[in-house]
Amino acid sequence: MNITAFSMYGIDKSKAKKGKWRISESALITIAFLMGGIGAFAGMQIFRHKTKHMKFVVLVPLAVVVNVVVAIFVYKTLII
């Protein structure tokens, strides 16, 4: 999911530069919460995309935290 999220941010940035059809903001945020938070955050930083939009500045790092908590919970549940 992280690779998908990262790719989506890169594609959206490219399309923004060309004035073409864009990926919706809700899709970009949703993919971050569907275990793609690290990829979304990396995409924001590397492509310099959506870094000035407060919604993304708050929600994407929150998605990373949620992703980590879920991963730890799943790991601990499967191990115990």
LINZIDA-V42587 format. One record per pair of residues at least 4 apart in sequence whose ideal C-beta (glycine too) atoms are under 7 Angstrom apart, sorted by the first residue. I is the first residue (numbers start at 1). J is the second residue. Records with the same first field share a line. If there is no record, write none. Layout:
BEGIN
I=J / J
END
This chain:
BEGIN
1=5 / 31 / 34 / 35 / 36 / 39
2=6 / 36 / 38 / 39
3=7 / 39
4=8 / 31 / 36 / 39
5=9 / 31 / 32 / 36 / 39 / 40 / 43
6=10 / 39 / 42 / 43
7=11
8=12 / 23 / 28 / 31
9=13 / 28 / 40 / 43 / 44 / 47 / 49
10=14 / 43 / 47
11=15 / 23
12=16 / 22 / 23 / 28 / 49
13=17 / 47 / 49
14=18
15=20 / 21 / 22
16=22
23=27 / 28
25=29
26=30
27=31
28=32 / 40 / 50
29=33 / 59
30=34
31=36 / 40
32=36 / 37 / 40 / 59 / 60 / 63
33=63 / 66
35=67
36=40
37=41 / 60 / 63 / 64 / 66 / 67
38=42 / 64 / 67
39=43
40=44 / 60 / 63
41=45 / 60 / 61 / 64
42=46
43=47 / 49
44=49 / 50 / 51 / 56 / 60
50=56
51=57
53=57
54=58
55=59
56=60
58=62
59=63
60=64
61=65
62=66
63=67
64=68
65=69
66=70
67=71
68=72
69=73
70=74
71=75
72=76
73=77
74=78
75=79
76=80
END
